[in-house]
Every structure is written in structure tokens, then in C-alpha cells.
Amino acid sequence: MKKIIHHLRRQPEEVRRHILHILILMFAAVMIILWVFSLGKNLVSTDTQIKMKEDLKPFTVLKDNIVDGYKSTSETDSSVVE
């Protein structure tokens, strides 16, 4: 390990920065892959699916209210134009 560190220290700064960027990208890729696999496991469980459906109910109601409000305003606008 000491050999590697001393070898890296002797490299120009530009080379060290390239090595740093490559290592950061590799570490980020590993973290994203682990996150995707753990997310997949969590989303598959039935408890999570039930909880997601319950959590989305208020948003469904909100969406329906917005759509109904838009329809009612467009209906009144078309009757005013005629």
C-alpha cells in the first residue's frame, strides 16, 4: 500500500485528479447499484405496496378536485362565449 501511495504522490497533479475522478465515479456507481437493489426489495414487499396506496389517496383526491375544477371553469367559459 505504501508503494502505491508513494507512486501516486510522484505523479503530476493532473494525473492525480484524473485518478480521483475515476475513483469517485466508481464509488458513486457502486452506491447507486446498491441503492437500486435495496429499493427494489423494499418496493416488492406487500406492506410497502399497501402503505404506498394509502399514502397516495390524498393526492388522488387532490388530482380529481383539480380536474373537476378545470372542467367546471371550462364549461362556464364556453357558455359565456356562446
N, CA, C and O atoms as a Maestro MAE file, in Angstrom:
{
 s_m_m2io_version
 :::
 2.0.0
}

f_m_ct {
 s_m_title
 :::
 protein
 m_atom[328] {
  # First column is atom index #
  i_m_mmod_type
  r_m_x_coord
  r_m_y_coord
  r_m_z_coord
  i_m_residue_number
  s_m_chain_name
  s_m_pdb_residue_name
  s_m_pdb_atom_name
  i_m_atomic_number
  :::
  1 25 0.828 -1.192 0.000 1 A "MET " " N  " 7
  2 3 0.000 0.000 0.000 1 A "MET " " CA " 6
  3 2 0.873 1.257 0.000 1 A "MET " " C  " 6
  4 15 0.556 2.244 -0.664 1 A "MET " " O  " 8
  5 25 1.969 1.207 0.749 2 A "LYS " " N  " 7
  6 3 2.857 2.368 0.789 2 A "LYS " " CA " 6
  7 2 3.447 2.650 -0.585 2 A "LYS " " C  " 6
  8 15 3.619 3.805 -0.974 2 A "LYS " " O  " 8
  9 25 3.759 1.567 -1.327 3 A "LYS " " N  " 7
  10 3 4.312 1.741 -2.672 3 A "LYS " " CA " 6
  11 2 3.323 2.483 -3.566 3 A "LYS " " C  " 6
  12 15 3.698 3.381 -4.319 3 A "LYS " " O  " 8
  13 25 2.070 2.097 -3.470 4 A "ILE " " N  " 7
  14 3 1.034 2.721 -4.304 4 A "ILE " " CA " 6
  15 2 0.892 4.193 -3.945 4 A "ILE " " C  " 6
  16 15 0.802 5.043 -4.831 4 A "ILE " " O  " 8
  17 25 0.870 4.496 -2.668 5 A "ILE " " N  " 7
  18 3 0.719 5.886 -2.225 5 A "ILE " " CA " 6
  19 2 1.905 6.728 -2.674 5 A "ILE " " C  " 6
  20 15 1.727 7.844 -3.161 5 A "ILE " " O  " 8
  21 25 3.107 6.200 -2.513 6 A "HIS " " N  " 7
  22 3 4.290 6.956 -2.945 6 A "HIS " " CA " 6
  23 2 4.311 7.129 -4.459 6 A "HIS " " C  " 6
  24 15 4.722 8.172 -4.968 6 A "HIS " " O  " 8
  25 25 3.864 6.097 -5.175 7 A "HIS " " N  " 7
  26 3 3.801 6.201 -6.639 7 A "HIS " " CA " 6
  27 2 2.803 7.282 -7.055 7 A "HIS " " C  " 6
  28 15 3.067 8.052 -7.979 7 A "HIS " " O  " 8
  29 25 1.669 7.338 -6.381 8 A "LEU " " N  " 7
  30 3 0.664 8.358 -6.707 8 A "LEU " " CA " 6
  31 2 1.159 9.756 -6.368 8 A "LEU " " C  " 6
  32 15 0.885 10.706 -7.102 8 A "LEU " " O  " 8
  33 25 1.873 9.887 -5.282 9 A "ARG " " N  " 7
  34 3 2.384 11.202 -4.886 9 A "ARG " " CA " 6
  35 2 3.406 11.737 -5.879 9 A "ARG " " C  " 6
  36 15 3.555 12.951 -6.020 9 A "ARG " " O  " 8
  37 25 4.107 10.850 -6.567 10 A "ARG " " N  " 7
  38 3 5.101 11.292 -7.541 10 A "ARG " " CA " 6
  39 2 4.471 11.707 -8.864 10 A "ARG " " C  " 6
  40 15 5.125 12.341 -9.692 10 A "ARG " " O  " 8
  41 25 3.210 11.355 -9.064 11 A "GLN " " N  " 7
  42 3 2.534 11.704 -10.318 11 A "GLN " " CA " 6
  43 2 2.222 13.199 -10.344 11 A "GLN " " C  " 6
  44 15 2.094 13.831 -9.296 11 A "GLN " " O  " 8
  45 25 2.099 13.760 -11.555 12 A "PRO " " N  " 7
  46 3 1.691 15.169 -11.650 12 A "PRO " " CA " 6
  47 2 0.264 15.353 -11.108 12 A "PRO " " C  " 6
  48 15 -0.514 14.402 -11.022 12 A "PRO " " O  " 8
  49 25 -0.045 16.577 -10.754 13 A "GLU " " N  " 7
  50 3 -1.355 16.851 -10.145 13 A "GLU " " CA " 6
  51 2 -2.499 16.488 -11.085 13 A "GLU " " C  " 6
  52 15 -3.536 16.001 -10.635 13 A "GLU " " O  " 8
  53 25 -2.326 16.717 -12.365 14 A "GLU " " N  " 7
  54 3 -3.383 16.410 -13.328 14 A "GLU " " CA " 6
  55 2 -3.706 14.913 -13.324 14 A "GLU " " C  " 6
  56 15 -4.875 14.530 -13.368 14 A "GLU " " O  " 8
  57 25 -2.690 14.082 -13.272 15 A "VAL " " N  " 7
  58 3 -2.897 12.632 -13.240 15 A "VAL " " CA " 6
  59 2 -3.590 12.234 -11.941 15 A "VAL " " C  " 6
  60 15 -4.495 11.400 -11.950 15 A "VAL " " O  " 8
  61 25 -3.173 12.823 -10.835 16 A "ARG " " N  " 7
  62 3 -3.817 12.515 -9.546 16 A "ARG " " CA " 6
  63 2 -5.288 12.915 -9.560 16 A "ARG " " C  " 6
  64 15 -6.132 12.213 -9.002 16 A "ARG " " O  " 8
  65 25 -5.595 14.048 -10.200 17 A "ARG " " N  " 7
  66 3 -7.006 14.470 -10.288 17 A "ARG " " CA " 6
  67 2 -7.815 13.501 -11.142 17 A "ARG " " C  " 6
  68 15 -8.958 13.187 -10.810 17 A "ARG " " O  " 8
  69 25 -7.233 13.028 -12.234 18 A "HIS " " N  " 7
  70 3 -7.937 12.050 -13.071 18 A "HIS " " CA " 6
  71 2 -8.215 10.771 -12.284 18 A "HIS " " C  " 6
  72 15 -9.308 10.210 -12.362 18 A "HIS " " O  " 8
  73 25 -7.234 10.324 -11.539 19 A "ILE " " N  " 7
  74 3 -7.419 9.123 -10.715 19 A "ILE " " CA " 6
  75 2 -8.505 9.365 -9.672 19 A "ILE " " C  " 6
  76 15 -9.335 8.490 -9.424 19 A "ILE " " O  " 8
  77 25 -8.502 10.537 -9.065 20 A "LEU " " N  " 7
  78 3 -9.522 10.886 -8.076 20 A "LEU " " CA " 6
  79 2 -10.917 10.866 -8.696 20 A "LEU " " C  " 6
  80 15 -11.851 10.319 -8.109 20 A "LEU " " O  " 8
  81 25 -11.060 11.460 -9.878 21 A "HIS " " N  " 7
  82 3 -12.372 11.499 -10.531 21 A "HIS " " CA " 6
  83 2 -12.846 10.098 -10.900 21 A "HIS " " C  " 6
  84 15 -14.025 9.778 -10.747 21 A "HIS " " O  " 8
  85 25 -11.943 9.276 -11.376 22 A "ILE " " N  " 7
  86 3 -12.318 7.903 -11.723 22 A "ILE " " CA " 6
  87 2 -12.767 7.142 -10.477 22 A "ILE " " C  " 6
  88 15 -13.771 6.431 -10.511 22 A "ILE " " O  " 8
  89 25 -12.031 7.290 -9.390 23 A "LEU " " N  " 7
  90 3 -12.407 6.604 -8.148 23 A "LEU " " CA " 6
  91 2 -13.755 7.087 -7.619 23 A "LEU " " C  " 6
  92 15 -14.554 6.289 -7.130 23 A "LEU " " O  " 8
  93 25 -14.006 8.381 -7.716 24 A "ILE " " N  " 7
  94 3 -15.286 8.927 -7.254 24 A "ILE " " CA " 6
  95 2 -16.433 8.380 -8.097 24 A "ILE " " C  " 6
  96 15 -17.477 8.011 -7.559 24 A "ILE " " O  " 8
  97 25 -16.247 8.325 -9.419 25 A "LEU " " N  " 7
  98 3 -17.295 7.791 -10.292 25 A "LEU " " CA " 6
  99 2 -17.552 6.311 -10.010 25 A "LEU " " C  " 6
  100 15 -18.701 5.869 -10.003 25 A "LEU " " O  " 8
  101 25 -16.492 5.554 -9.781 26 A "MET " " N  " 7
  102 3 -16.666 4.135 -9.466 26 A "MET " " CA " 6
  103 2 -17.405 3.960 -8.141 26 A "MET " " C  " 6
  104 15 -18.299 3.119 -8.038 26 A "MET " " O  " 8
  105 25 -17.044 4.737 -7.138 27 A "PHE " " N  " 7
  106 3 -17.705 4.662 -5.836 27 A "PHE " " CA " 6
  107 2 -19.182 5.056 -5.961 27 A "PHE " " C  " 6
  108 15 -20.047 4.419 -5.359 27 A "PHE " " O  " 8
  109 25 -19.466 6.093 -6.731 28 A "ALA " " N  " 7
  110 3 -20.852 6.522 -6.929 28 A "ALA " " CA " 6
  111 2 -21.653 5.437 -7.644 28 A "ALA " " C  " 6
  112 15 -22.809 5.193 -7.298 28 A "ALA " " O  " 8
  113 25 -21.055 4.789 -8.632 29 A "ALA " " N  " 7
  114 3 -21.748 3.720 -9.351 29 A "ALA " " CA " 6
  115 2 -22.083 2.565 -8.411 29 A "ALA " " C  " 6
  116 15 -23.182 2.013 -8.467 29 A "ALA " " O  " 8
  117 25 -21.146 2.205 -7.559 30 A "VAL " " N  " 7
  118 3 -21.396 1.127 -6.593 30 A "VAL " " CA " 6
  119 2 -22.523 1.522 -5.645 30 A "VAL " " C  " 6
  120 15 -23.400 0.710 -5.350 30 A "VAL " " O  " 8
  121 25 -22.503 2.755 -5.171 31 A "MET " " N  " 7
  122 3 -23.555 3.218 -4.255 31 A "MET " " CA " 6
  123 2 -24.923 3.217 -4.941 31 A "MET " " C  " 6
  124 15 -25.916 2.821 -4.332 31 A "MET " " O  " 8
  125 25 -24.983 3.652 -6.193 32 A "ILE " " N  " 7
  126 3 -26.256 3.681 -6.923 32 A "ILE " " CA " 6
  127 2 -26.769 2.266 -7.151 32 A "ILE " " C  " 6
  128 15 -27.964 2.006 -7.009 32 A "ILE " " O  " 8
  129 25 -25.870 1.352 -7.503 33 A "ILE " " N  " 7
  130 3 -26.283 -0.039 -7.710 33 A "ILE " " CA " 6
  131 2 -26.832 -0.630 -6.415 33 A "ILE " " C  " 6
  132 15 -27.874 -1.286 -6.431 33 A "ILE " " O  " 8
  133 25 -26.153 -0.409 -5.306 34 A "LEU " " N  " 7
  134 3 -26.653 -0.903 -4.016 34 A "LEU " " CA " 6
  135 2 -27.997 -0.280 -3.666 34 A "LEU " " C  " 6
  136 15 -28.883 -0.958 -3.145 34 A "LEU " " O  " 8
  137 25 -28.150 1.009 -3.952 35 A "TRP " " N  " 7
  138 3 -29.402 1.695 -3.658 35 A "TRP " " CA " 6
  139 2 -30.542 1.121 -4.492 35 A "TRP " " C  " 6
  140 15 -31.643 0.920 -3.978 35 A "TRP " " O  " 8
  141 25 -30.288 0.853 -5.784 36 A "VAL " " N  " 7
  142 3 -31.330 0.313 -6.661 36 A "VAL " " CA " 6
  143 2 -31.755 -1.073 -6.186 36 A "VAL " " C  " 6
  144 15 -32.947 -1.377 -6.149 36 A "VAL " " O  " 8
  145 25 -30.795 -1.906 -5.825 37 A "PHE " " N  " 7
  146 3 -31.148 -3.240 -5.348 37 A "PHE " " CA " 6
  147 2 -31.940 -3.180 -4.047 37 A "PHE " " C  " 6
  148 15 -32.913 -3.919 -3.891 37 A "PHE " " O  " 8
  149 25 -31.555 -2.335 -3.127 38 A "SER " " N  " 7
  150 3 -32.293 -2.239 -1.865 38 A "SER " " CA " 6
  151 2 -33.662 -1.612 -2.081 38 A "SER " " C  " 6
  152 15 -34.627 -1.978 -1.410 38 A "SER " " O  " 8
  153 25 -33.752 -0.667 -3.014 39 A "LEU " " N  " 7
  154 3 -35.040 -0.050 -3.319 39 A "LEU " " CA " 6
  155 2 -35.983 -1.079 -3.923 39 A "LEU " " C  " 6
  156 15 -37.170 -1.104 -3.597 39 A "LEU " " O  " 8
  157 25 -35.461 -1.925 -4.800 40 A "GLY " " N  " 7
  158 3 -36.279 -2.974 -5.407 40 A "GLY " " CA " 6
  159 2 -36.834 -3.926 -4.371 40 A "GLY " " C  " 6
  160 15 -37.992 -4.332 -4.459 40 A "GLY " " O  " 8
  161 25 -36.031 -4.285 -3.397 41 A "LYS " " N  " 7
  162 3 -36.503 -5.176 -2.333 41 A "LYS " " CA " 6
  163 2 -37.596 -4.506 -1.517 41 A "LYS " " C  " 6
  164 15 -38.590 -5.143 -1.169 41 A "LYS " " O  " 8
  165 25 -37.423 -3.234 -1.210 42 A "ASN " " N  " 7
  166 3 -38.397 -2.527 -0.385 42 A "ASN " " CA " 6
  167 2 -39.712 -2.331 -1.119 42 A "ASN " " C  " 6
  168 15 -40.772 -2.405 -0.497 42 A "ASN " " O  " 8
  169 25 -39.677 -2.084 -2.417 43 A "LEU " " N  " 7
  170 3 -40.904 -1.838 -3.163 43 A "LEU " " CA " 6
  171 2 -41.681 -3.115 -3.437 43 A "LEU " " C  " 6
  172 15 -42.883 -3.053 -3.696 43 A "LEU " " O  " 8
  173 25 -41.029 -4.268 -3.388 44 A "VAL " " N  " 7
  174 3 -41.693 -5.528 -3.676 44 A "VAL " " CA " 6
  175 2 -42.541 -5.996 -2.497 44 A "VAL " " C  " 6
  176 15 -43.538 -6.689 -2.698 44 A "VAL " " O  " 8
  177 25 -42.168 -5.636 -1.283 45 A "SER " " N  " 7
  178 3 -42.894 -6.140 -0.116 45 A "SER " " CA " 6
  179 2 -44.341 -5.649 -0.136 45 A "SER " " C  " 6
  180 15 -44.620 -4.516 -0.528 45 A "SER " " O  " 8
  181 25 -45.252 -6.519 0.291 46 A "THR " " N  " 7
  182 3 -46.674 -6.192 0.249 46 A "THR " " CA " 6
  183 2 -47.029 -5.077 1.221 46 A "THR " " C  " 6
  184 15 -47.917 -4.271 0.946 46 A "THR " " O  " 8
  185 25 -46.342 -5.027 2.354 47 A "ASP " " N  " 7
  186 3 -46.607 -3.956 3.322 47 A "ASP " " CA " 6
  187 2 -46.320 -2.591 2.708 47 A "ASP " " C  " 6
  188 15 -47.074 -1.638 2.905 47 A "ASP " " O  " 8
  189 25 -45.241 -2.510 1.974 48 A "THR " " N  " 7
  190 3 -44.872 -1.240 1.344 48 A "THR " " CA " 6
  191 2 -45.884 -0.854 0.277 48 A "THR " " C  " 6
  192 15 -46.245 0.317 0.159 48 A "THR " " O  " 8
  193 25 -46.344 -1.828 -0.501 49 A "GLN " " N  " 7
  194 3 -47.322 -1.526 -1.545 49 A "GLN " " CA " 6
  195 2 -48.632 -1.032 -0.945 49 A "GLN " " C  " 6
  196 15 -49.243 -0.103 -1.474 49 A "GLN " " O  " 8
  197 25 -49.066 -1.640 0.145 50 A "ILE " " N  " 7
  198 3 -50.297 -1.200 0.807 50 A "ILE " " CA " 6
  199 2 -50.119 0.209 1.361 50 A "ILE " " C  " 6
  200 15 -51.008 1.050 1.224 50 A "ILE " " O  " 8
  201 25 -48.979 0.464 1.982 51 A "LYS " " N  " 7
  202 3 -48.716 1.791 2.545 51 A "LYS " " CA " 6
  203 2 -48.652 2.842 1.443 51 A "LYS " " C  " 6
  204 15 -49.137 3.959 1.624 51 A "LYS " " O  " 8
  205 25 -48.057 2.496 0.300 52 A "MET " " N  " 7
  206 3 -47.979 3.453 -0.813 52 A "MET " " CA " 6
  207 2 -49.374 3.799 -1.329 52 A "MET " " C  " 6
  208 15 -49.652 4.958 -1.635 52 A "MET " " O  " 8
  209 25 -50.249 2.803 -1.425 53 A "LYS " " N  " 7
  210 3 -51.610 3.068 -1.889 53 A "LYS " " CA " 6
  211 2 -52.343 3.987 -0.920 53 A "LYS " " C  " 6
  212 15 -53.071 4.886 -1.340 53 A "LYS " " O  " 8
  213 25 -52.148 3.760 0.383 54 A "GLU " " N  " 7
  214 3 -52.794 4.613 1.382 54 A "GLU " " CA " 6
  215 2 -52.230 6.029 1.347 54 A "GLU " " C  " 6
  216 15 -52.967 7.000 1.515 54 A "GLU " " O  " 8
  217 25 -50.924 6.145 1.128 55 A "ASP " " N  " 7
  218 3 -50.294 7.466 1.080 55 A "ASP " " CA " 6
  219 2 -50.707 8.244 -0.160 55 A "ASP " " C  " 6
  220 15 -50.726 9.475 -0.134 55 A "ASP " " O  " 8
  221 25 -51.036 7.554 -1.240 56 A "LEU " " N  " 7
  222 3 -51.380 8.234 -2.487 56 A "LEU " " CA " 6
  223 2 -52.847 8.648 -2.559 56 A "LEU " " C  " 6
  224 15 -53.215 9.414 -3.449 56 A "LEU " " O  " 8
  225 25 -53.689 8.171 -1.658 57 A "LYS " " N  " 7
  226 3 -55.111 8.520 -1.698 57 A "LYS " " CA " 6
  227 2 -55.354 10.027 -1.637 57 A "LYS " " C  " 6
  228 15 -56.159 10.526 -2.423 57 A "LYS " " O  " 8
  229 25 -54.705 10.777 -0.751 58 A "PRO " " N  " 7
  230 3 -54.950 12.226 -0.735 58 A "PRO " " CA " 6
  231 2 -54.556 12.901 -2.046 58 A "PRO " " C  " 6
  232 15 -55.205 13.858 -2.469 58 A "PRO " " O  " 8
  233 25 -53.505 12.412 -2.688 59 A "PHE " " N  " 7
  234 3 -53.090 13.004 -3.957 59 A "PHE " " CA " 6
  235 2 -54.093 12.689 -5.063 59 A "PHE " " C  " 6
  236 15 -54.305 13.503 -5.962 59 A "PHE " " O  " 8
  237 25 -54.709 11.508 -4.998 60 A "THR " " N  " 7
  238 3 -55.734 11.158 -5.973 60 A "THR " " CA " 6
  239 2 -56.937 12.078 -5.810 60 A "THR " " C  " 6
  240 15 -57.495 12.557 -6.798 60 A "THR " " O  " 8
  241 25 -57.331 12.323 -4.579 61 A "VAL " " N  " 7
  242 3 -58.450 13.230 -4.313 61 A "VAL " " CA " 6
  243 2 -58.110 14.639 -4.792 61 A "VAL " " C  " 6
  244 15 -58.947 15.305 -5.401 61 A "VAL " " O  " 8
  245 25 -56.902 15.091 -4.526 62 A "LEU " " N  " 7
  246 3 -56.470 16.417 -4.967 62 A "LEU " " CA " 6
  247 2 -56.501 16.517 -6.487 62 A "LEU " " C  " 6
  248 15 -56.974 17.509 -7.041 62 A "LEU " " O  " 8
  249 25 -55.994 15.484 -7.159 63 A "LYS " " N  " 7
  250 3 -55.999 15.477 -8.627 63 A "LYS " " CA " 6
  251 2 -57.429 15.532 -9.156 63 A "LYS " " C  " 6
  252 15 -57.723 16.284 -10.085 63 A "LYS " " O  " 8
  253 25 -58.318 14.732 -8.564 64 A "ASP " " N  " 7
  254 3 -59.713 14.732 -9.003 64 A "ASP " " CA " 6
  255 2 -60.350 16.105 -8.806 64 A "ASP " " C  " 6
  256 15 -61.094 16.569 -9.670 64 A "ASP " " O  " 8
  257 25 -60.067 16.757 -7.685 65 A "ASN " " N  " 7
  258 3 -60.607 18.094 -7.438 65 A "ASN " " CA " 6
  259 2 -60.082 19.103 -8.447 65 A "ASN " " C  " 6
  260 15 -60.835 19.957 -8.916 65 A "ASN " " O  " 8
  261 25 -58.813 19.017 -8.785 66 A "ILE " " N  " 7
  262 3 -58.240 19.943 -9.766 66 A "ILE " " CA " 6
  263 2 -58.867 19.723 -11.135 66 A "ILE " " C  " 6
  264 15 -59.204 20.681 -11.830 66 A "ILE " " O  " 8
  265 25 -59.024 18.452 -11.525 67 A "VAL " " N  " 7
  266 3 -59.629 18.148 -12.825 67 A "VAL " " CA " 6
  267 2 -61.074 18.628 -12.856 67 A "VAL " " C  " 6
  268 15 -61.502 19.232 -13.839 67 A "VAL " " O  " 8
  269 25 -61.833 18.367 -11.788 68 A "ASP " " N  " 7
  270 3 -63.224 18.824 -11.734 68 A "ASP " " CA " 6
  271 2 -63.306 20.345 -11.779 68 A "ASP " " C  " 6
  272 15 -64.170 20.899 -12.459 68 A "ASP " " O  " 8
  273 25 -62.423 21.018 -11.065 69 A "GLY " " N  " 7
  274 3 -62.411 22.481 -11.087 69 A "GLY " " CA " 6
  275 2 -62.095 23.009 -12.469 69 A "GLY " " C  " 6
  276 15 -62.704 23.982 -12.914 69 A "GLY " " O  " 8
  277 25 -61.152 22.385 -13.154 70 A "TYR " " N  " 7
  278 3 -60.801 22.811 -14.512 70 A "TYR " " CA " 6
  279 2 -61.971 22.596 -15.461 70 A "TYR " " C  " 6
  280 15 -62.264 23.449 -16.298 70 A "TYR " " O  " 8
  281 25 -62.643 21.449 -15.327 71 A "LYS " " N  " 7
  282 3 -63.788 21.160 -16.196 71 A "LYS " " CA " 6
  283 2 -64.911 22.159 -15.947 71 A "LYS " " C  " 6
  284 15 -65.541 22.635 -16.892 71 A "LYS " " O  " 8
  285 25 -65.165 22.480 -14.678 72 A "SER " " N  " 7
  286 3 -66.259 23.403 -14.376 72 A "SER " " CA " 6
  287 2 -65.944 24.807 -14.886 72 A "SER " " C  " 6
  288 15 -66.846 25.504 -15.350 72 A "SER " " O  " 8
  289 25 -64.684 25.234 -14.810 73 A "THR " " N  " 7
  290 3 -64.349 26.566 -15.325 73 A "THR " " CA " 6
  291 2 -64.392 26.588 -16.840 73 A "THR " " C  " 6
  292 15 -64.789 27.594 -17.428 73 A "THR " " O  " 8
  293 25 -63.991 25.498 -17.487 74 A "SER " " N  " 7
  294 3 -64.037 25.485 -18.949 74 A "SER " " CA " 6
  295 2 -65.479 25.410 -19.438 74 A "SER " " C  " 6
  296 15 -65.787 25.943 -20.503 74 A "SER " " O  " 8
  297 25 -66.379 24.757 -18.681 75 A "GLU " " N  " 7
  298 3 -67.790 24.705 -19.058 75 A "GLU " " CA " 6
  299 2 -68.426 26.086 -18.937 75 A "GLU " " C  " 6
  300 15 -69.203 26.486 -19.804 75 A "GLU " " O  " 8
  301 25 -68.104 26.815 -17.872 76 A "THR " " N  " 7
  302 3 -68.682 28.146 -17.707 76 A "THR " " CA " 6
  303 2 -68.104 29.109 -18.732 76 A "THR " " C  " 6
  304 15 -68.813 30.005 -19.192 76 A "THR " " O  " 8
  305 25 -66.850 28.953 -19.100 77 A "ASP " " N  " 7
  306 3 -66.249 29.813 -20.115 77 A "ASP " " CA " 6
  307 2 -66.890 29.586 -21.475 77 A "ASP " " C  " 6
  308 15 -67.111 30.546 -22.213 77 A "ASP " " O  " 8
  309 25 -67.196 28.337 -21.826 78 A "SER " " N  " 7
  310 3 -67.791 28.058 -23.129 78 A "SER " " CA " 6
  311 2 -69.229 28.555 -23.182 78 A "SER " " C  " 6
  312 15 -69.685 28.970 -24.248 78 A "SER " " O  " 8
  313 25 -69.959 28.530 -22.069 79 A "SER " " N  " 7
  314 3 -71.332 29.025 -22.071 79 A "SER " " CA " 6
  315 2 -71.354 30.547 -22.129 79 A "SER " " C  " 6
  316 15 -72.303 31.119 -22.666 79 A "SER " " O  " 8
  317 25 -70.346 31.214 -21.596 80 A "VAL " " N  " 7
  318 3 -70.269 32.666 -21.632 80 A "VAL " " CA " 6
  319 2 -69.957 33.134 -23.044 80 A "VAL " " C  " 6
  320 15 -70.475 34.162 -23.481 80 A "VAL " " O  " 8
  321 25 -69.128 32.405 -23.755 81 A "VAL " " N  " 7
  322 3 -68.728 32.785 -25.109 81 A "VAL " " CA " 6
  323 2 -69.898 32.672 -26.060 81 A "VAL " " C  " 6
  324 15 -70.022 33.491 -26.971 81 A "VAL " " O  " 8
  325 25 -70.759 31.688 -25.882 82 A "GLU " " N  " 7
  326 3 -71.893 31.485 -26.778 82 A "GLU " " CA " 6
  327 2 -72.877 32.569 -26.535 82 A "GLU " " C  " 6
  328 15 -73.926 32.607 -27.179 82 A "GLU " " O  " 8
  :::
 }
 m_bond[327] {
  # First column is bond index #
  i_m_from
  i_m_to
  i_m_order
  :::
  1 1 2 1
  2 2 3 1
  3 3 4 2
  4 3 5 1
  5 5 6 1
  6 6 7 1
  7 7 8 2
  8 7 9 1
  9 9 10 1
  10 10 11 1
  11 11 12 2
  12 11 13 1
  13 13 14 1
  14 14 15 1
  15 15 16 2
  16 15 17 1
  17 17 18 1
  18 18 19 1
  19 19 20 2
  20 19 21 1
  21 21 22 1
  22 22 23 1
  23 23 24 2
  24 23 25 1
  25 25 26 1
  26 26 27 1
  27 27 28 2
  28 27 29 1
  29 29 30 1
  30 30 31 1
  31 31 32 2
  32 31 33 1
  33 33 34 1
  34 34 35 1
  35 35 36 2
  36 35 37 1
  37 37 38 1
  38 38 39 1
  39 39 40 2
  40 39 41 1
  41 41 42 1
  42 42 43 1
  43 43 44 2
  44 43 45 1
  45 45 46 1
  46 46 47 1
  47 47 48 2
  48 47 49 1
  49 49 50 1
  50 50 51 1
  51 51 52 2
  52 51 53 1
  53 53 54 1
  54 54 55 1
  55 55 56 2
  56 55 57 1
  57 57 58 1
  58 58 59 1
  59 59 60 2
  60 59 61 1
  61 61 62 1
  62 62 63 1
  63 63 64 2
  64 63 65 1
  65 65 66 1
  66 66 67 1
  67 67 68 2
  68 67 69 1
  69 69 70 1
  70 70 71 1
  71 71 72 2
  72 71 73 1
  73 73 74 1
  74 74 75 1
  75 75 76 2
  76 75 77 1
  77 77 78 1
  78 78 79 1
  79 79 80 2
  80 79 81 1
  81 81 82 1
  82 82 83 1
  83 83 84 2
  84 83 85 1
  85 85 86 1
  86 86 87 1
  87 87 88 2
  88 87 89 1
  89 89 90 1
  90 90 91 1
  91 91 92 2
  92 91 93 1
  93 93 94 1
  94 94 95 1
  95 95 96 2
  96 95 97 1
  97 97 98 1
  98 98 99 1
  99 99 100 2
  100 99 101 1
  101 101 102 1
  102 102 103 1
  103 103 104 2
  104 103 105 1
  105 105 106 1
  106 106 107 1
  107 107 108 2
  108 107 109 1
  109 109 110 1
  110 110 111 1
  111 111 112 2
  112 111 113 1
  113 113 114 1
  114 114 115 1
  115 115 116 2
  116 115 117 1
  117 117 118 1
  118 118 119 1
  119 119 120 2
  120 119 121 1
  121 121 122 1
  122 122 123 1
  123 123 124 2
  124 123 125 1
  125 125 126 1
  126 126 127 1
  127 127 128 2
  128 127 129 1
  129 129 130 1
  130 130 131 1
  131 131 132 2
  132 131 133 1
  133 133 134 1
  134 134 135 1
  135 135 136 2
  136 135 137 1
  137 137 138 1
  138 138 139 1
  139 139 140 2
  140 139 141 1
  141 141 142 1
  142 142 143 1
  143 143 144 2
  144 143 145 1
  145 145 146 1
  146 146 147 1
  147 147 148 2
  148 147 149 1
  149 149 150 1
  150 150 151 1
  151 151 152 2
  152 151 153 1
  153 153 154 1
  154 154 155 1
  155 155 156 2
  156 155 157 1
  157 157 158 1
  158 158 159 1
  159 159 160 2
  160 159 161 1
  161 161 162 1
  162 162 163 1
  163 163 164 2
  164 163 165 1
  165 165 166 1
  166 166 167 1
  167 167 168 2
  168 167 169 1
  169 169 170 1
  170 170 171 1
  171 171 172 2
  172 171 173 1
  173 173 174 1
  174 174 175 1
  175 175 176 2
  176 175 177 1
  177 177 178 1
  178 178 179 1
  179 179 180 2
  180 179 181 1
  181 181 182 1
  182 182 183 1
  183 183 184 2
  184 183 185 1
  185 185 186 1
  186 186 187 1
  187 187 188 2
  188 187 189 1
  189 189 190 1
  190 190 191 1
  191 191 192 2
  192 191 193 1
  193 193 194 1
  194 194 195 1
  195 195 196 2
  196 195 197 1
  197 197 198 1
  198 198 199 1
  199 199 200 2
  200 199 201 1
  201 201 202 1
  202 202 203 1
  203 203 204 2
  204 203 205 1
  205 205 206 1
  206 206 207 1
  207 207 208 2
  208 207 209 1
  209 209 210 1
  210 210 211 1
  211 211 212 2
  212 211 213 1
  213 213 214 1
  214 214 215 1
  215 215 216 2
  216 215 217 1
  217 217 218 1
  218 218 219 1
  219 219 220 2
  220 219 221 1
  221 221 222 1
  222 222 223 1
  223 223 224 2
  224 223 225 1
  225 225 226 1
  226 226 227 1
  227 227 228 2
  228 227 229 1
  229 229 230 1
  230 230 231 1
  231 231 232 2
  232 231 233 1
  233 233 234 1
  234 234 235 1
  235 235 236 2
  236 235 237 1
  237 237 238 1
  238 238 239 1
  239 239 240 2
  240 239 241 1
  241 241 242 1
  242 242 243 1
  243 243 244 2
  244 243 245 1
  245 245 246 1
  246 246 247 1
  247 247 248 2
  248 247 249 1
  249 249 250 1
  250 250 251 1
  251 251 252 2
  252 251 253 1
  253 253 254 1
  254 254 255 1
  255 255 256 2
  256 255 257 1
  257 257 258 1
  258 258 259 1
  259 259 260 2
  260 259 261 1
  261 261 262 1
  262 262 263 1
  263 263 264 2
  264 263 265 1
  265 265 266 1
  266 266 267 1
  267 267 268 2
  268 267 269 1
  269 269 270 1
  270 270 271 1
  271 271 272 2
  272 271 273 1
  273 273 274 1
  274 274 275 1
  275 275 276 2
  276 275 277 1
  277 277 278 1
  278 278 279 1
  279 279 280 2
  280 279 281 1
  281 281 282 1
  282 282 283 1
  283 283 284 2
  284 283 285 1
  285 285 286 1
  286 286 287 1
  287 287 288 2
  288 287 289 1
  289 289 290 1
  290 290 291 1
  291 291 292 2
  292 291 293 1
  293 293 294 1
  294 294 295 1
  295 295 296 2
  296 295 297 1
  297 297 298 1
  298 298 299 1
  299 299 300 2
  300 299 301 1
  301 301 302 1
  302 302 303 1
  303 303 304 2
  304 303 305 1
  305 305 306 1
  306 306 307 1
  307 307 308 2
  308 307 309 1
  309 309 310 1
  310 310 311 1
  311 311 312 2
  312 311 313 1
  313 313 314 1
  314 314 315 1
  315 315 316 2
  316 315 317 1
  317 317 318 1
  318 318 319 1
  319 319 320 2
  320 319 321 1
  321 321 322 1
  322 322 323 1
  323 323 324 2
  324 323 325 1
  325 325 326 1
  326 326 327 1
  327 327 328 2
  :::
 }
}
